[in-house]
Amino acid sequence: MSADELPTLGRGFYWQELKLGQRFQTFRRTITEADIINFINTTGMLETIFTDTTFRGGAIKGRPVPGGLTYGLIEGILMQSMVQGTGLALLEVHKKIVGPVVAGDTIGAEVEVVGIRRTAKSGRAVVTSAVSVNNQRGAEVMRYIAVRLLAGKPDSRQ
């Protein structure tokens, strides 16, 4: 069997492999102090709420995690699974943060395919997913709609 005939481990879904209403659960990830420090230093989000652990003016008890970090970690999990090698573009995101995330929280997501629309070019499709991010207690902390361009199966003209 040639290398071209071997299945690729970890390949994401071609759009034809997805169905409306299909649901997935991601792996979970615990957010560490190092994650927060690396994120705020890389992005320049050097707000007092993220840099001063003694800051008392914040509304969140504990070491708050920037919403962008929470989103980025879940998207990273999705990149490594749902769309690895098949995702062509992230077209749109509509995001709402609905609860706090603090250092030591473990987050994961439930994903539902809510839209699939074929394009006229190369068998591609625009796939819309509703993503609900939850912490270790099952509380929703973020929800968003992601619209992505996904590749079609290489051997089909669907």
C-alpha positions as CSV (number, residue, x, y, z in Angstrom):
1,M,0.0,0.0,0.0
2,S,1.5,3.4,-1.0
3,A,1.6,6.4,1.3
4,D,-1.2,8.0,-0.7
5,E,-3.5,5.1,0.1
6,L,-3.0,5.2,3.8
7,P,-5.6,7.0,6.0
8,T,-4.3,10.1,7.7
9,L,-4.6,10.1,11.5
10,G,-6.2,13.2,12.9
11,R,-7.6,14.5,9.6
12,G,-10.6,16.8,10.0
13,F,-13.9,16.3,8.3
14,Y,-14.6,17.0,4.7
15,W,-17.9,18.8,4.4
16,Q,-19.6,15.8,2.9
17,E,-18.9,13.8,6.1
18,L,-20.9,16.3,8.2
19,K,-24.7,16.4,8.7
20,L,-27.0,19.2,9.9
21,G,-27.6,18.7,13.6
22,Q,-24.5,16.5,14.1
23,R,-22.9,17.1,17.5
24,F,-19.4,16.7,18.9
25,Q,-17.7,17.0,22.2
26,T,-14.0,18.2,22.3
27,F,-11.3,17.2,24.6
28,R,-10.9,19.4,27.7
29,R,-8.0,21.6,28.7
30,T,-7.0,23.1,32.0
31,I,-5.8,26.7,31.8
32,T,-2.7,27.4,33.7
33,E,-1.0,30.5,35.0
34,A,1.7,30.1,32.3
35,D,-1.0,30.1,29.6
36,I,-2.3,33.5,30.9
37,I,1.1,35.0,31.2
38,N,2.2,33.8,27.7
39,F,-1.1,35.1,26.2
40,I,-1.1,38.5,27.7
41,N,2.6,39.1,26.9
42,T,2.2,37.9,23.3
43,T,-1.0,39.9,22.7
44,G,-0.1,43.0,24.7
45,M,-3.3,42.6,26.8
46,L,-1.5,44.1,29.8
47,E,-4.6,45.2,31.7
48,T,-4.2,45.4,35.5
49,I,-6.9,42.8,35.9
50,F,-4.6,40.3,34.1
51,T,-1.2,41.5,35.4
52,D,-1.8,42.3,39.1
53,T,-2.9,39.4,41.2
54,T,-3.7,41.7,44.1
55,F,-6.0,43.9,42.0
56,R,-9.3,44.2,44.0
57,G,-11.3,46.3,41.5
58,G,-12.3,43.4,39.3
59,A,-15.7,41.6,39.2
60,I,-14.2,38.1,39.0
61,K,-13.0,36.2,41.9
62,G,-9.7,34.4,41.2
63,R,-7.1,34.9,38.4
64,P,-9.2,35.9,35.4
65,V,-8.5,34.4,32.0
66,P,-8.9,36.7,29.0
67,G,-11.8,35.8,26.8
68,G,-9.5,35.7,23.8
69,L,-7.4,33.0,25.4
70,T,-10.5,30.9,26.2
71,Y,-11.6,31.2,22.6
72,G,-8.1,30.6,21.2
73,L,-7.7,27.4,23.2
74,I,-11.0,25.9,22.0
75,E,-10.3,26.9,18.4
76,G,-6.9,25.2,18.8
77,I,-8.6,22.0,19.9
78,L,-11.0,22.3,16.9
79,M,-8.1,22.9,14.5
80,Q,-6.4,19.7,15.7
81,S,-9.5,17.7,15.2
82,M,-12.5,18.9,13.3
83,V,-10.8,20.9,10.5
84,Q,-7.2,19.7,10.5
85,G,-6.2,19.5,6.8
86,T,-9.7,20.2,5.6
87,G,-10.3,23.7,6.9
88,L,-9.7,26.3,4.2
89,A,-10.7,29.6,5.9
90,L,-12.4,31.0,9.0
91,L,-15.0,33.4,7.5
92,E,-16.9,34.7,10.4
93,V,-17.3,34.5,14.2
94,H,-20.1,35.8,16.4
95,K,-19.0,35.4,20.0
96,K,-20.6,36.0,23.4
97,I,-18.9,35.5,26.8
98,V,-21.5,34.4,29.3
99,G,-19.4,33.5,32.4
100,P,-15.9,33.9,33.9
101,V,-13.0,31.6,33.4
102,V,-10.2,31.6,35.9
103,A,-6.7,30.0,36.2
104,G,-7.2,26.3,37.0
105,D,-10.5,26.0,35.2
106,T,-10.8,23.2,32.7
107,I,-12.7,24.0,29.5
108,G,-14.1,22.0,26.7
109,A,-16.8,22.5,24.1
110,E,-19.8,21.0,22.5
111,V,-20.1,21.7,18.7
112,E,-23.2,21.4,16.6
113,V,-23.3,21.7,12.8
114,V,-26.0,24.2,12.1
115,G,-25.4,25.0,8.4
116,I,-23.9,23.5,5.3
117,R,-23.9,25.4,2.0
118,R,-22.0,24.1,-1.0
119,T,-20.1,26.7,-3.0
120,A,-19.8,26.8,-6.8
121,K,-16.0,26.3,-6.6
122,S,-14.1,23.1,-6.3
123,G,-16.6,21.1,-4.3
124,R,-16.1,23.3,-1.2
125,A,-18.8,24.2,1.3
126,V,-19.4,26.9,3.9
127,V,-20.1,25.1,7.2
128,T,-21.6,26.9,10.2
129,S,-21.1,25.5,13.7
130,A,-22.6,26.5,17.1
131,V,-19.9,26.1,19.8
132,S,-20.8,26.1,23.5
133,V,-17.7,26.3,25.8
134,N,-18.2,24.9,29.3
135,N,-16.0,24.7,32.4
136,Q,-15.4,21.7,34.6
137,R,-18.7,22.3,36.5
138,G,-20.7,22.2,33.3
139,A,-21.4,25.9,33.3
140,E,-21.4,27.6,30.0
141,V,-18.7,30.3,29.8
142,M,-18.8,31.2,26.1
143,R,-20.8,30.6,23.0
144,Y,-20.1,31.4,19.5
145,I,-21.1,30.7,15.9
146,A,-18.2,29.9,13.6
147,V,-18.5,30.0,9.8
148,R,-15.8,28.1,8.0
149,L,-14.9,27.2,4.4
150,L,-14.2,23.4,4.3
151,A,-12.7,21.3,1.5
152,G,-14.7,18.6,-0.2
153,K,-13.5,15.0,-0.6
154,P,-10.7,15.0,-3.2
155,D,-12.3,12.1,-5.1
156,S,-15.8,13.5,-5.5
157,R,-17.5,16.3,-7.4
158,Q,-20.4,16.6,-4.9
